[in-house]
């Protein structure tokens, strides 16, 4: 692993000092290549290039999962564990676990990591007080968060961050965010905004369904709007990232952040296609293209034809048949459609998914159904209110559904601008 042997001062991304440290290692070459080629340097890369000075003299607890990697694909926990002058004392795992082996709604539990010997605490589905107790038990001084988000409100990692921020306040710990790109480009927020009475594990506070922020920016917003400025998160900013960048333009490796987010194409579709979790069509879990393949036993070829006839921008649909190996309609033959994004800049995942739901409801009225949860409908939790469901049930078209959240969205967009770190 990399060790510090000196500091090379010169021209580097963002004018930062770059450690020489083990110039023959793949990690060192990867960092240098990122600087030469103008690639994005993540918050961790910036932190390491500065010799971890923000963490010196402190016991560190890392909130991380498999996405916390450097360019040679070494995990940051392993890199920090081997670095001199860094006291990494604990790791806290989110949904799916620190090493990422658990499926949706699961975790890996608490254990000692066999590679590093570091204690791993299961932070998934824990209250802020329970997490605060973990922080205290582990003896850490500073909590460091580094997990790749995918830009959708109902992707749980941002709420793990929020709960850990609340826990840090309760336990009196410092909170640091190592920033990463928003893989959707982060140009603008869109979609319905959560209403507080619909708060749940897939949305704690009023933000837009596609929030258009990095995790560092979200941490600032969470603190400023919902935590009364008590967490005071320190964000180690990226170098070289700008709004509107595609993932491919960042030069960073894509490591699946959860078992059903295998590619960047999945992430592009997810802020809308995740809504199919709330209906009785399979969202493609149990296939190799989750959130791109959608269907049910009652669907036939008419659906794909109808969807293509809508002329939705930036997307086409293929008539498709599949049998999910788990989740809804397991081992049953489903008819449906596979989504192909043809132009990411024109593609609107939320509008597209709602048009698909409205079409399926119209074509298969006797079979289509909303999935119910213990209290409100699941669609209400995902969209943040009952507005979308009641509008669709009332016969609204997609334009009318989208019009229903514009006032809330305008307020969130104005709020969001105050916390942005990148242009």
N, C-alpha and C positions, 0 to 999 in steps of 0.2 A: 504494500500500500504506500501511498505518497507520504513523504516526510518533508518538513520544511528545512531547507539548507541555506536559505537566503531570500532576498527580495530583489527582483529585477524591476527597476523603475523605468518606464518609457511609455510609448504610445500603446494604450490598451483601451478596450471598449469602455466608454464612460470615464476614461482617465484614471482608472483604478490601478493600484499596485498589483503586480502579478507575481506570485511566488515562483521561484525557480524550481525547487523541490522535485527531485527525482525526474530529471528531464527525459530519461529513457523510458518512463512508464507510459502505457497507453492513455491513462487519464491525463497526464501532463500534455501529451501530444494533442489530445482531443480538445483541451481547453485552448491551446495555442491556435489550433485550426479554427475554432469558433471565432476567435478574435480576428484572425487574418481574413476569414471569409465573410465577416460581417454577420455571422449567425447570432441567434439569441443566446445570451448567457442567463441562466436561471438565477433566482435568488441564492440558491446554494452555491453555485459556481462563483458568484460575486463574494459570498461569505468566505469561501475557501481561499479565493484569490487574495483576500485581505488577511489571511492567516488566522481566521476565526476570532478576530479581535473583539467582536461583539459578545463573544461567549467566554472569554478568558476569565478564570477565577470563579466560575460558577458550575454548579452541578446541573446537567441538562437532561430534560425529559423530551423525547421526540414523539410527536404524533405523526405517524407515517404509515404508508402501505407500499406495495410493490412499485408504485410510480415514482418514488423518491430515489431516482437513479441519476448518475452522471453519464457523460457521453459514452464512456466505454461500457456502460450498463452495470457497473458496480453499484451496489446499494449504498445510499448515503450513511445509513447506520453503520455499515461495515467500514466505510471510509473514515467516519468520525471516530469510531472505536479504535482504529489503528493510528489515528493522528496524535502527535504529541501536543500536549497542552489543552486537550479537549477532554472534559470529564463527563462522558455520556453515561448516565446512571440508570435510565429507564426508557421504555418505549410504550406507547399507548396505541392500541389497535382500534380502527373504526369498523363499520360494517364490512364483512368479508374477511376481516382479520389483517394483521400486520403483514403477513406473507401472502395473503390473498387467496386462500384455499377454500373459503366458505362461500356458499351460494347466497342469493338474495335473502335478506332477513336473518342472516346467520353471522356468526363470528367464530374465532378460533379459541376463545377462552383466554385465561391468564396462564402463563407458563414462563419458563426460562428459555430464551432463544439458544438453540444448540450451537449456532455458529459463533456467537459473541459471548454467551453466558449472561447477557443482560436480561433483567426482569422485564417481561412483557405483560402489560395490564390490559384487560378487555374493557374498552371504553364504550362499546356499542350498546345502545339502549339503556345507558346508565344516566341517572339524574346528575345535574351539575354538582350536587353535594357528594354523591358517590365518587365522581371523578375528582373532586377536590380532596376527598379522603385518600384517593390513590396518590395524588400529588404530594400530600403530606407524608404518607407512608413511605414513598420512594425517596424522600429527602431532597428533592430537586429544588433549585432556585428559579430556573427559567424553563418555560414550556416553548418548544419550537415546533411549528406546524409546517409540514411540507407534503401535500397530497395534491395530485392533479385533479382539478374539477373539470366538468364538461359543459358548464354554462347554463344548467337548468336548475330551477328552484327545487324540484323534487328529487334531485340527486343528493344523497344524504350527507356527503362529506362536508359541505359548507355548514350544515347544522351540527355536525361533530365539532367543527371549529368554533361555532357559536357557543355550544355547551361547554367546550374547554375554556373559552374566554370567560364565561360566567364562573366556571370552577376556579380559574386562576384568580379572579377577583376575590372569591370566598377564601381561598387558601393563601392569598397574599403573594402570588407568584408573578413574575414578569412573563410577558407573552410576545413572542417573535414569530413573524410569518415570513417564510422564504417563498417569494412570489414565483408564479409560473404563468404561462400564457393562457388566456381564454381561447380554447381551440376553435371556437366559432368566430373569432375575430374581435369580439367585444365592441363592435361599432355602435350598436344601439340596443337599448332594452325594448322588449316587445312581449306581447301576451298579457293575460289577466294578472292582476295584482292580488295577492292573498288578503282576504279579510280576516282580522284577528280572531273572530269566533270560529274560524276553520283551521286554526293552528294545530299542527300534528308533527309527527316525526319526519314527514316529507315537506314541511314548511312551518317554521316557527314564527316568522315575522313577515310583515307586508313588503315583499319585494316581487318584482315581475317574474313571470314564469321563465322567460329567457332574459336573465338579468344584465347581460352585457358588461360584466366586470371581471377582473381577476380576483383571486382569493385575497390578495393583499388589499385591494380596493374594497372588497366586501367587508373585511375585518375593520377597516376604518369606518365604513357606513354602519356596521353593527354597533361599534362602540359609540359613534356620534349620535345615532338615532334611537338605539334600543338599550344601551348599557350606561347611559348618563356619563359617558367619558371616563368610566372607572377602569377599564381594561388597559387603555393607553398602549395599543399594540404597536410594536416596532416592525415596520415592513422593510425587509431587505429587497430592494427593487431589482428587477431584471435590467439587463443592458441589451439594447438592440431591438427590443420588441416595440412594435407600433400597432395601433388599432387597425383592423382590417387584414392583418396578416393571416394567410392560411397556415395550417399546421405544417405543411410541407415547406413553407418558406422559413419557418423557424430553424430548421436544421436539427431539431431535437428528435430523439427516438420516441415512437409511440409505444408505451407499455400499457396494456389493458388495465384501466383503473378498477374494473370489477369484472367478474367472469362473463357477463353479458354485454361488455363494451369492447369487443375485440379489435376494432379498427377505427380510424378517424371517420370513416363513412358512417359508422354506427353513431358516433358522437354528433355528427352533423344532423342526423335525422332525429335523435333522441328527444330534444325539447318538445317536439310535437308527437312523435310516434310513441313516446312513453305513455300517452293518454290511452292507448289501447290496453294497458293494464286494467283500465276501469270499465271495460266492456267484455262481453262474452266471446270475443274473437281472440285467438292467440296472437300475441305480439311478437311471435317468432322465437320466444324462449324454447330451448330444446331443438333449435336448428343452428346452423353455422352462421346465419345472418340475422340475429335478433334485432328487432326494431326496424328491419328492412323487409321482412317477410311477414305478412299478416293474413289471417284467414280463419275459417271455421268449417266444420262439416256441412253446414247449410249454405255455404257460399259457392257460386259457380262462376263461369266465364263472363257473365254479364257485368260483374263488378269491375274488373279491370277495363273492360270496354267503356263503362260509364265514367270511370275515373279519367281515362285518357280523353274522353269527350269533354271534360270540364276545362281542358286547356290550362291547367295550373302551371304557373311559371317555374322553370328550372327543374322540372321533374317529369318522368315518364313511368309507366307501370307495365309490368309483365304479368300475364296470366300465369299463376303458379299453383302447384299442388305439393303438399308436404305432410309429414306425420311427426309432430313434435315428440322428442324422446323423454321430455318431462314437462311439468307445468300444465297449462290448460290443454285439453283435448289430447292428452298423452296417448301416443300410439294409434291415434285415429287419423284417417285421411282427411285433410282439410283442403278445400279450395280457397283461393285467395289471390293476392297480388304481391309482387315484389317491387319495391320502390327503387328507382334509379335516379339519383340526383344528377342532372345534366349541366346545371349552372348554379354553383353554390351561392353566388352573389345575388341571384334572383330568387332562389329557393327560400320559402318561408315555412319552416317545419310545423309551426303551430297552426297556421291557416290551412296548410295541406292536410294535416291530421284531422282537423275538424271537418273539412270538406269530405274526407274519406268516411268519417263516422256518419255524417248526414246522409251520404250516398248509401252506405250499408243499411242504415235504418229505413230509408225509403224503399230500397230494393227487397229487403227481407224483413218486413214489419212484424211477422209472426214469430220470428226467431231471434232477432236482435234484442239484446237486453243490457241495461247498465248493471255493473257488478255492485252489489250492496256490501257495505262494511258494517261494523257493529252499530255505528251511529249514523252519520251522513253517508250518502253514496260515495264510493271511492273517487268518482270523477270530481265531486265537490272538493275533496281533499287535494287532489292533484291540480285542479284549476284555481283553487283558493276561495271558492264560493259556490252557490247554487246557480249563479247567473248563466253559465254555459249550458248546463243540463236543462234548466227550465226553458231557456230560449229554444234549444233544439227540440225538446218535447212539444213546444208550442208551435212548431213548424217554421222557425226562423231559418233563413238561408245563411251562408257563411259570412256574408257582409254584415248582416244584422247581428250575428253573434259577436263578431269582432268589434262592431260599433258599441256594444254594451260595456266594454271595459276601457274605452279610450280616456275618459275623465280620470280614472284611477291611474292609468298608465302615464298620462301627462304629469300628474303630481309626482309619481315615482321618478320619472326622467329628470325632472327639475332637482329632486333630492339627490339623485345619483351623481349629477355633475359635480357636486361639491366635494366628492371623495375620489375622483379619478386621478391617477398618477401618471398616465401615459396619454400621448396624443394619437 
